[in-house]
Amino acid sequence: MNLTALIVFALANCFPVATLRLNGMTIEATLPDALILTWEQGHEVVAMMTGLFGFALPLAQLLFLLWALVELCLRRVPGDFGLGMRVLAAVPVWSMIPVLMLGILVAIVKLSGLATLVVGPGLWGFAGLTVLMTTLTRTGARHLWREAEDAGLVEASGAALVAGLPVAACESCGCVQNLEPGRAEGKCRRCGAALHLRKPIMASRAWACVAGAAILYIPANLLPVMLLRTPAGTSAHTILGGVIELWQLGSWDLAIVVFVASIVVPMTKLFALAYLLLHQRWQGVEAQRQRTRLYEFVEFIGQWSMLDVFVVILLSAMADFPGFTQVTAGPGAASFGLVVVLTMFAAMSYDPRSGWDARKAAQDTAMPAIEEHHRRATRETA
């Protein structure tokens, strides 16, 4: 399946996603062409974000996964296996092929009335790649570490625990191990990743990312994310304007999807993260379970806000008809992409275990009061 995904990845990026014809001109749009064109238009930040999330990191995920599978099939663990697996553990969250696929569909719908459009083989390539990469996410870094454990190639998680010493789990490989006495951090003995009892300076890092995203969210919605140049003049399109345009074209289903992904999801992430950071007081097991589920939901929806950035990039390549119509990224596109990145970093910085730690703090605070109440009741009974 991994080899198939690599072949499909090459086909999806080499063949055009769509072919458009207008007044004798023909455009065959591919993702690499869209990235190069956006860079040449002076929107380097947007081109770099799209190139990373839609091309470089998905390719890196497939290559590192193939390398790890080959090593395990050969029943060997090279010296750089831990480093490679740390990369494989970090990459999938930034690999956004499903979001890119949805962006391709939105771009095709928007241009369907502008020119004669023929769907290219690249579209089917990205559709197949979406299915393959979604399936391959079940074979993540931790799953491969367990395979290596079962084969006896690496140390088993929890095999060398010593009673009485602090215990921590590596966030990269999942290995449960001891920390040195009196220390809350160290280095994973299996993969070499940084090991912490809890994420360091969690609140400060998360609040900084949330505040930065909230500030950038204002220009991301007020400034145009796309500029459309025609012989009649230049028109600017904001995120909400794009939703209204899709609705007017009759694609109410895609309009709802774009509205949810580009407006509802970023606001939900910002409010949810702020809520989790503000409500750390212990209010019972069920309340903390709901907070943990809320955090998992924020992590799940994190990447889907990148939809509008992908749509702008693709439209710039599909509608590049000089003298008739041209689409370029607007100043709001970079701001919106940075909002998505910062909210994802905020979710990564937050430690959901901190809410459960509040239970022990609440119990330690309440214990003296309970003991005093018990002594007073004993004296009154006597």
Residue pairs with C-beta under 8 A, 6 or more apart in sequence:
1 132
1 135
1 136
2 62
2 65
2 66
2 69
2 136
3 66
4 132
5 62
5 129
5 132
5 133
5 136
6 62
6 63
6 66
8 125
8 128
8 129
8 132
9 58
9 59
9 62
9 125
9 129
11 121
11 122
11 125
12 31
12 122
12 125
12 126
12 128
12 129
13 30
13 31
13 32
13 55
13 122
13 125
14 30
14 122
15 30
15 120
15 121
15 122
15 125
16 28
16 29
16 30
16 120
16 121
16 122
17 29
17 30
17 31
17 104
17 108
17 119
17 120
17 122
17 123
17 126
17 314
17 318
18 28
18 29
18 108
18 111
18 117
18 118
18 119
18 120
18 122
18 123
18 318
19 26
19 27
19 28
19 29
19 117
19 118
19 120
20 26
20 27
20 29
20 111
20 114
20 115
20 116
20 117
20 118
20 318
20 319
20 321
21 27
21 115
21 116
21 118
22 114
22 115
22 116
22 321
22 324
22 325
23 321
23 324
25 321
25 324
27 317
27 318
27 319
27 320
27 321
28 120
29 120
29 314
29 317
29 318
30 122
30 317
31 54
31 55
31 100
31 122
31 314
31 317
32 55
33 317
34 50
34 313
34 314
34 316
34 317
34 318
35 47
35 50
35 51
35 55
35 313
36 47
37 316
37 317
37 320
38 46
38 47
38 50
38 313
38 316
38 328
38 329
39 47
41 316
41 328
41 329
43 328
43 329
43 333
43 334
45 334
45 337
45 338
46 309
46 312
46 313
46 329
46 333
46 334
46 337
47 313
49 306
49 309
49 334
49 337
49 341
50 309
50 310
50 313
52 94
53 94
53 95
53 96
53 99
53 100
53 303
53 306
54 96
54 97
54 100
54 310
57 91
57 94
57 95
57 96
58 95
58 96
58 97
58 129
58 133
60 87
60 91
61 88
61 91
61 92
61 95
61 133
61 136
62 133
62 136
64 84
64 85
64 87
64 88
64 91
65 88
65 136
65 139
67 84
68 81
68 84
68 85
68 88
68 141
68 144
69 139
69 144
71 77
71 78
71 81
72 144
72 147
72 148
72 151
72 153
75 151
75 153
76 153
77 148
77 153
77 154
82 173
82 188
82 190
82 191
82 192
82 193
83 191
83 192
85 141
85 144
85 145
85 172
85 173
85 191
86 141
86 172
86 173
86 191
86 192
86 193
88 140
88 141
88 144
89 140
89 141
89 142
89 172
89 173
90 172
92 137
92 140
93 302
93 303
93 344
93 348
94 303
94 344
95 133
96 303
96 306
96 310
97 126
97 129
97 130
97 133
98 130
98 133
98 134
99 261
99 303
99 304
99 306
99 307
99 310
100 126
100 310
101 126
101 127
101 129
101 130
102 257
102 261
102 307
102 310
103 307
103 308
103 310
103 311
103 313
103 314
104 123
104 126
104 310
104 314
105 254
106 246
106 254
106 257
106 258
106 307
106 311
107 311
107 314
107 315
107 318
108 117
108 119
108 123
108 318
109 246
109 249
109 251
109 254
110 242
110 245
110 246
110 249
110 311
110 315
111 117
111 315
111 318
111 319
112 249
113 249
114 319
114 325
115 319
115 321
141 172
141 173
142 173
142 174
145 154
145 157
145 173
145 174
145 175
145 190
145 191
146 174
148 154
149 155
149 156
149 157
154 190
155 175
155 189
155 190
157 169
157 174
157 175
157 176
157 177
158 175
158 176
158 177
160 177
160 178
160 189
161 167
161 176
161 177
161 178
162 178
165 178
165 179
165 180
165 181
166 178
166 179
166 181
166 183
166 184
166 197
167 176
167 177
167 178
167 179
168 176
168 177
168 178
168 179
168 186
168 195
168 196
168 197
169 175
169 176
169 177
170 176
170 177
170 188
170 190
170 191
170 193
170 195
171 193
172 188
172 191
172 193
173 188
173 190
173 191
173 193
175 188
175 189
175 190
175 191
177 188
177 189
177 190
177 195
179 185
179 186
179 195
179 197
180 186
184 196
184 197
184 198
185 194
185 195
185 196
185 197
185 200
186 195
187 193
187 194
187 195
188 194
188 195
198 351
198 353
198 354
198 357
199 205
199 349
199 350
199 351
202 349
202 350
202 351
202 354
203 277
205 345
205 346
205 349
206 273
206 277
206 346
206 349
206 350
207 277
209 342
209 343
209 345
209 346
209 349
210 270
210 273
210 274
210 277
210 342
210 343
210 346
212 338
212 342
213 266
213 269
213 270
213 338
213 339
213 342
213 343
213 346
214 270
216 335
216 336
216 338
216 339
216 342
217 266
217 267
217 270
217 335
217 339
219 331
219 332
219 335
220 239
220 332
220 335
220 336
220 338
220 339
221 238
221 239
221 240
221 263
221 332
221 336
222 238
222 332
223 238
223 330
223 331
223 332
223 335
224 236
224 237
224 238
224 241
224 330
224 331
224 332
225 237
225 238
225 239
225 242
225 308
225 309
225 312
225 329
225 330
225 332
225 333
225 336
226 236
226 237
226 242
226 311
226 312
226 315
226 327
226 328
226 329
226 330
226 333
227 234
227 235
227 236
227 237
227 327
227 328
227 329
227 330
228 234
228 235
228 236
228 237
228 319
228 325
228 326
228 327
229 325
229 326
229 327
229 328
230 324
230 325
231 323
231 324
236 330
237 245
237 330
238 332
239 262
239 263
239 308
239 332
239 336
240 263
242 258
242 262
242 308
242 311
243 255
243 258
243 259
243 262
243 263
244 255
246 252
246 254
246 255
246 258
247 255
257 307
258 307
258 308
258 311
261 304
261 305
261 307
261 308
262 305
262 307
262 308
262 336
265 301
265 304
265 305
266 305
266 339
266 340
266 343
268 298
268 301
269 298
269 301
269 302
269 305
269 343
269 346
269 347
270 343
272 294
272 295
272 297
272 298
273 298
273 343
273 346
273 347
273 350
275 294
276 291
276 294
276 295
276 350
276 352
276 355
277 350
279 291
280 354
280 355
280 358
281 358
281 362
282 288
282 355
282 358
282 359
282 361
282 362
285 359
288 355
288 356
288 358
288 359
291 352
291 355
292 352
292 355
292 356
295 347
295 350
295 352
296 352
298 347
299 347
302 340
302 343
302 344
302 347
303 340
303 344
305 336
305 339
305 340
305 343
306 337
306 340
308 333
308 336
309 333
309 336
309 337
309 340
312 327
312 329
312 330
312 333
313 329
315 327
316 326
316 327
316 328
316 329
318 327
319 325
319 326
319 327
320 326
320 327
